[in-house]
């Protein structure tokens, strides 16, 4: 019955869509957005941002923030400002302790003997110097310590006063080599995120970071796998290699600079829609994340231009744009502006959105909002995404009008390779969606990316057509949330039903294949709950849908009851510490390590599972002072994957030890 209903609803939605590009918008609206979006302009912004080495709390970040503010103002967003929030190592934003900024001037790494040569220079190669390195002038012998993260890596090697070559995480190498054993500094080839292409390019130099909290940092230079392999081979052959490292850089109190601008709303001006992108990262940092920053700037420019021309009316809800230092900036801004978080109905986060498939290897993904916070923004995103994909496919397969195919001169002409998937972690949306702030977000991102966080994340790897398509997609979703007339809500409701019908059908299949009857019942129950919450979110935004949604909720449904849990259930009720707001990990900050100590074992079985990062994040999101451990487990099982209650209990016990939760 559920499958028949799903297909029936999809057929109705398809019929409704027949006369419109996007089912719930007249052509005049989609045409007006399309006419204003310019992928080439977005690519130009990427190039300009890429000239700045945009580390949190650095002069490069400040320059990039000013560039964005100026362009937003030029685009007609007259309230564009930079808000500067302290980053001094002391100021806290809820539980998150800010860290220091960094002011790098120049640095060189030379081989003094036996081969006099230049190895690296900052700022010629911006990633050559690890973030938060500090002043030094050292000439010393080089020692290979392998990973350099465990005492066994050092053995009987004397590294005091020497430089070491290591491949482990930089803050831990600094702790073991410099702080505990007196090394002067180190070279690192710490590997990038693992993908199918990892190791193929031996000349990638990774962007590295020392701890922004450790005021006694010395320095680290980043080298490529080819360079480190060559140095290791020489050292293994018994050669004595002497290097000279010179650094002019310092850690100092600074600010998290957040650029904010709005297109003000009218009759629902007390409500907001938000678009976010993190402005930080290494130079050029083109896809990550000059691309997302440029794309939301293009959304702002395009929508403001359409409003100024009169091709679009002023939106009912305010549309806010935020360019932030990644995660830390979102945390700080939301803690300082809780009233804005409460007023925000939904949003879009863009992080890596412009990469050419042939170069970066990344495909485009739209991740839905968290399962703990389902929202109609997911179905709005689905409708717009399908529109962009269809237009790109028609153009790629048949040629013709590049304008209709959403293609820009000098850009690509292939189909838009994209998908809609479940929530994923890794960027600012996880702060906004965290239960403390509760803003439903869809997340735009390319993944994988073979150049991420390296010297080869360059504007040449990006595509004007893809940037234009992403900006059009983001503008359409934002405009729907902010400006869809109440009279169009029935069409949106039809589209939402179609998408929810498909999701329910997939959940029914998962339930049918479940090995446990109780878990099968949970999967069906939670699918119905997600659908209900999504439709209620639609009704909250468009009053004309309220009566229809209430009628649907009032209908009797054949939902099987969930049997009581077997012996071993956990009835304890966790309660959140109100001082802990936002995710436990905020960029360089790890709250569990801060409270329990850096050597505390914070790994749990739940976190080690496939998708464990999402499961642990959602477990805390579900702590509301009413749900028991068993009930939290049941929601996770119904909406994500079957997990034992003991694993959920183990994780919440860890949070209790860290005073994140207490027991009711």
C-alpha angles and dihedrals in degrees: 000000000000093000092048090050091049094051091044092053092046090053091052091049092049090053091050090050095052095092098038138057089223112025097228099042131070113239091250090068098047089044092051092053092044092051093057103043115097120188092188091057090052091051091051089054090051090055093049094048091046091066090071126076094223107197116159111273095007134126088248092057091047090053092050091049091052090049091054093045091052093049093046089052091047088051089060101262093132096183095059108138141159114238112202116206121188118265101181108130091257111058112093128208099202104305094341114101113210119233134216129277126239133230112191119185109170142326138185133193115198135173106235096186153053088357113028105214145128114258102177142347133197128241092019086066103026095196092053092090118056115235116264094024113146142208116311144148108188134160110189147138119273121238125192112225100170109224091351094209103105132053089242090063089067101039108157094342114127107219099163109132091000135106119247132208112219140164102201131099107303102232090051093047089050090051095049099038106030108023099036102029105027101244114165095227140305151239119235138197092177103172126247126244110302118256135150088273097051111132096015094106108052092185099062112120113204124223106242137195136203117202113290088208097057106090090184094063115143111189147284130202121207119226133182124253088252092054094046092046091052093049092047092051091052093048092047089053089058098257117150109227118192119193134189118214121190121182134178106186138108143193114234142158109284140151140264100237113210119186113208132179136160145204098217120231129224124214095006093039091136088068125070142200114205134208116190139183132169112242097196136095142092125312119296094011087163103165093022095075123320084084096061092041091051092045096055089044087055090049089052093047094046097048094043090049092050091050091048091050091047095239087117126033120235108278121255093226124046115255112215126196121201128188108189144170100262116278095326090064092047091049093048094045095047093048089051092045108039091149091061091050089053091049095049112100098188142323153194127243120198121198118161106353110151111058123136109236093223092056109029096028089220128136124203121257134187109202117203124233119277116290087235088060109034114181141175089249085083093060092042088054091048092054095049093043091053089050093054093045092050093049092049092048094051091050095045093047101040106020117210125116112024090195091061089045092055092242126144129209111272089014129109124278102204127113116280103257103209144134143193113234143161125287117296131189132230111089148047096296089075088064095048093045095044109116092249090067101019102198111156109226139181113215123218115201145148115228137215106021118184092201101046115139094001141107089261099062090110137159089246087071093060132088128222091207094054092046089051093049092049092048090049090049093049093045091051095050093045093046091050092053092044105037115016107133116238089241090066094053094095090061091048088048090055091051092047091051090053093052093044090048090056092048091048091051091053090048090051090054091049090050092049090054095045114115095216123062093213092051089048090054090048091053091053093044094050093046088056090046092051091050092049094048091048093052091046089054088054092050090049090059099039114036093197088072095053097089094047093048091048090050090052092049091050093056115103111250130199097234114153116234119250113244118234114269119265124251112299098051117146114230096181115124117217120210123201123241103241090217091065107075122162130016121329092236114057109179104286093001122095112186095195091055091045093054102031099034133260094275096048115124104241096166116114134180090251091055093048093056123102102277090014094145090061094042095053092044091050093045089062091043088058094054102106104148091258107063118081124221088260092051092049089051090050093053091048090049094048097046104031122008139325108275129174116249089232090065092051090047091050091053094047090047088056090051090049090054088052091049092241089123136014130201120259 
